[in-house]
Structure formats: structure tokens, C-alpha cells
Amino acid sequence: MDLAYTLDPTLLFFLLLLVVMLSAEGGFHFARWLFRHREPGENTLFDVVEGGVLGLVGLILAFSFSLAITRFEDRQHLVVTEANAIDTTFLRASFLPGADGAALKRDLREYLQTRLTLYPTYRYPSARETSLRKSRALQERMWTRVATAVNAEPQNRALQLLAEALNSTIDAGREQEAALNNRVPAEIAALLVIVAVVAAALLGYGFGINNAPRRVMTAIFCLLITMIVYTIFDLDRPQSGLITVNLDPLRSLAAAMYP
């Protein structure tokens, strides 16, 4: 279900809505076609089945929404963690003497800008790989600079603290990259679409049995279930949907690092 994460958000919403509404309409016409073959009292039996299925649909949607919101909150928390780690490293860069300290601060500024660029372009593979390669190259360059200084003065506690801060910065970056890739499993995403389609078809089928088209009620139901499924997908679209991770901690830090 990578399509759900690469399509334009507006297109994805209307595509989901179209599929769900067509399912409801199909269920309605199918029931009307079968209407003459139904036995008396079968409507009551169908109501029981429909109620059970719709309850199961609600359970699946609630479970999937919980998974998506948890991942979203993890990404938000990691933005703060990464901003704090970069800030600490930037402050401790002064422990490096002379030009080395200034060079490390320049690298950190460039690294922060690279991280800010990564988020909005994450759903584009080529742009994502470019940002990740640049981030990792800067991580390696900064680590080499700090490691060289620590190896030259192994007893210098200030340099050890700088190395620890830089290590935390690198770890935070890797954790955030893993979190951005940690989405609701494709199997569950596919199940969500199937569940929405089946629920809409059952609703239409129920109206078709009674030969009561109820267009407004059907449209409201289809719109609501589409909004729920879309929101689950949107929570899993890093910085490319309507619901985005707040990058203000990183932006504020970037502003502070450029006096």
C-alpha cells in the first residue's frame, strides 16, 4: 500500500471516497436485483449480520487509528529529542580549540538544515536518499573531527562530553529515520480499504433490500468512513499530508544557531 503514502493527499482522499461510494451504490443495486428472490423475515437476519460486521469495522478502525497516532507521537517526540541533542552538541563545540570548534559549528548548522530538508521531501525517494546521504556524510565528518581531538587528549573530560553529545545527535537522527519508516503495516492498510468498501457495500445492500435509496445517509456514512481511513493514512505520511509533525523545535534551534 505504498500508493497511500506517495499519492497527493487531496487525490488520495477523493479516490478513497469514490471507491467507497461506488461500493455502497453497487451494494444497493445488487440487493435490488436479488430482492425478488429473498424470503420473508430474511431482512431481520441481515440486520443482525450487518450490525455485527459494522461493529467489527469500528474495532478495526479504532485499532488502526491507535497504531497510527502512536507512531505520529513518537516522531513528534523524536523531533524534540533531536533538537536537544544538536543544541547540546553545538554548545559543547566550543570545547574544541580554535578553528576546529568553528568548523564543527559550521557542520552542525549545515546538518540541521539537512535534517529540516529531509522531512517535507521524505515521500520522494530520490530527494530522501539525497538528504540521507548528506546527513550521514556530515555525521561521519563531525565524528572524525571530534574523535581525532579526543584521541589526541584522551584525559580531556570536556572533549569526552562533546563526543557523548555528538553520539547522541547521531543516534537521534538514526532513530528519527527509523520512526519515519515505521508506518502502519501494508497488510493493515489494505485491510482498512477492504473494510471500508465492505462496510459501504453492506449499507447499500441493506437499503436495497428495503428498496429505500437513502442517498443522503449513504453519502454521510461514506464521507465519515473515508475521513477516518484517510486520517489513519495521513498520520503515517511524514510531513507530506495535512497532519504534519511540528518542526518548530528544529526551526527555533536553526534561528538561534545563526546569530
Buried (B, 14 or more C-beta within 10 A) or exposed (E): BEEBBEBEBEEBBEBBBEBBBBBBBBBBBBBBEEEEEEEEEEEEEBEEEBEEBBEEBBEBBEEBBEBBBEBBEBBBBBBBBBBBBBBBBBEBBEBBEEEBBEBBBEBBBBBBBBBBBBBBBBBEEEBBEBBBEBBBEBBEBBBEBBEEBBEEEEEBEEBBBBBBBBBBBBEBBBBBBEBBEBBBEEEBBEBBBEBBBBBBBBBBBBBBBEEEBBEEEBEEBBEEBBBBBBBBBBBBBBBBBEBBBEBEBBEEBBEEBEE
